[in-house]
Amino acid sequence: MSMVSLPGLKELIESISRERNLPRLAVQSAIREALLKGYERYRRAQNLERKQFDEDYFDNFEVELDIDGEGFRVLSTKTIVEEVSNTDHQISLDEVQQVAPEAQLGDSVVLDVTPDQGEFGRMAAMQTKQVLAQKLRDQQRQMVQEEFQDLEGTVLQARVLRFERQSVILAVSSNFGQPEVEAELPKREQLPNDNYRANATFKVYLKKVSQGQQRGPQLLVSRADAGLVVYLFANEVPEIEDEVVRIVAVAREANPPSRYVGPRTKIAVDTLDRDVDPVGACIGARGSRIQVVVNELRGEKIDVIRWSPDPATYIANALSPARVDEVRLMDPETRQTHVLVAEDQLSLAIGKEGQNVRLAARLTGWKIDIKDKAKYDHAAEDAKFAVARAKAQLEQEEMELEEDDIDLEDDLEMEELDEQNQEELDDESLEINDEE
């Protein structure tokens, strides 16, 4: 059997496997596919008869690597026929029976169709090189996807590699013994207080493992996601890991709209064990546990509050550290509430540029209006909401009536069509009777 020589093939496979963190078998598979594409390019260039090569024309060809001999062969699987119409896919029975008398029509044989070393031209070699690079990239992307797919929504240790535009490129590991791979930390997912110097290490939240063939890192990570806060508390508070304390909700503003407002998080916790203080468990003795989380988030302010099944109590807790005098659930359907506080608590309840009340609203799911208790008119506010509810109810009834009218019109149209069809059938019956 002839062979095209590839000096240094064994060393090439080893070096690619080492540099790209790919198994040798994956590298060999990529090389075989690339050489087959190169052979296809060679055949198309040598097509003197101008035959039409369909997309699947070369599906019966394959490349066999000879690692020790440092070369490759091209093999073709052909069907035995009586009369040959395509020499690439068929071979005559007479020709095969000269070497294998037991051969029958319809059998398949594998033949060596390797071109001469000199014929496998420069263009084919260039095609092979391009396809090999693409195949290796595809292999890497597939491996990264398989390795990290189940790790979405978890936290990984990361190391800063370099900067691309406003993104930070990090090296992360799956902790499965595999080498590090690159991940992207976009500007919107960064923390304002982080110092992303080369080789600095951070904990990051894996938001998404991208699929497809786009360039750049497949892993999108975040330092601003609320999931990172949940992980840090679960990692630091044994009661959360043991499911004695549970995290009910988290509201985080890692990148505030104004540079005059710092990052802040509110986290609501609860427990079914009466002997356990969930807030105290998260804070720890002298704030030791929460301080670890704050340090990892570079000084981000964190409020741990007690969750309550009672919306009024929950909303009051969520506005911590402000002292709330009264919570009025004005419209439970649209989840609107008025929170009454003393004049000296107004700015604290609202927070700098509205951050405290904004986070409390996200945490509880209620629209919160902070009101000065001394100036609040209960009767006027009740009347205002009563009018709004009556108006909303009236609009709802009008919408339902319109829908009923539309349904009625549709029914009438259907009846008219039925009557028209019936009349046509009656007319046809009369015509038939007249003919008879």
Stockholm file with secondary structure:
# STOCKHOLM 1.0

chainA/1-436         MSMVSLPGLKELIESISRERNLPRLAVQSAIREALLKGYERYRRAQNLERKQFDEDYFDNFEVELDIDGEGFRVLSTKTIVEEVSNTDHQISLDEVQQVAPEAQLGDSVVLDVTPDQGEFGRMAAMQTKQVLAQKLRDQQRQMVQEEFQDLEGTVLQARVLRFERQSVILAVSSNFGQPEVEAELPKREQLPNDNYRANATFKVYLKKVSQGQQRGPQLLVSRADAGLVVYLFANEVPEIEDEVVRIVAVAREANPPSRYVGPRTKIAVDTLDRDVDPVGACIGARGSRIQVVVNELRGEKIDVIRWSPDPATYIANALSPARVDEVRLMDPETRQTHVLVAEDQLSLAIGKEGQNVRLAARLTGWKIDIKDKAKYDHAAEDAKFAVARAKAQLEQEEMELEEDDIDLEDDLEMEELDEQNQEELDDESLEINDEE
#=GR chainA/1-436 SS CCCEECTTHHHHHHHHHHHTTCCHHHHHHHHHHHHHHHHHHHHHHTCTTCCCCCTTGGGGEEEEEETTTTEEEEEEEEEEESSCSCTTTEEEHHHHHTTCTTCCTTCEEEEECCCCTTTSCHHHHHHHHHHHHHHHHHHHHHHHHHHHGGGTTSEEEEEEEEEETTEEEEEECCSSSCCCEEEEECGGGSCTTCCCCTTCEEEEEEEEECCSSCSSCSEEEESSCHHHHHHHHHHHCHHHHTTSEEEEEEEEESSCSSTTSCCEEEEEEEESCTTCCHHHHHHCGGGHHHHHHHHHTTSCEEEEEECCSSHHHHHHHHTTTSCCSEEEEEETTTTEEEEEECGGGHHHHHCGGGHHHHHHHHHHTCEEEEEEGGGCCHHHHHHHHHHHHHHHHHHHHHHHHHHHHHHHHHHHHHHHHHHHHHHHHHHHHHHHHHHC
#=GC SS_cons         CCCEECTTHHHHHHHHHHHTTCCHHHHHHHHHHHHHHHHHHHHHHTCTTCCCCCTTGGGGEEEEEETTTTEEEEEEEEEEESSCSCTTTEEEHHHHHTTCTTCCTTCEEEEECCCCTTTSCHHHHHHHHHHHHHHHHHHHHHHHHHHHGGGTTSEEEEEEEEEETTEEEEEECCSSSCCCEEEEECGGGSCTTCCCCTTCEEEEEEEEECCSSCSSCSEEEESSCHHHHHHHHHHHCHHHHTTSEEEEEEEEESSCSSTTSCCEEEEEEEESCTTCCHHHHHHCGGGHHHHHHHHHTTSCEEEEEECCSSHHHHHHHHTTTSCCSEEEEEETTTTEEEEEECGGGHHHHHCGGGHHHHHHHHHHTCEEEEEEGGGCCHHHHHHHHHHHHHHHHHHHHHHHHHHHHHHHHHHHHHHHHHHHHHHHHHHHHHHHHHHC
//
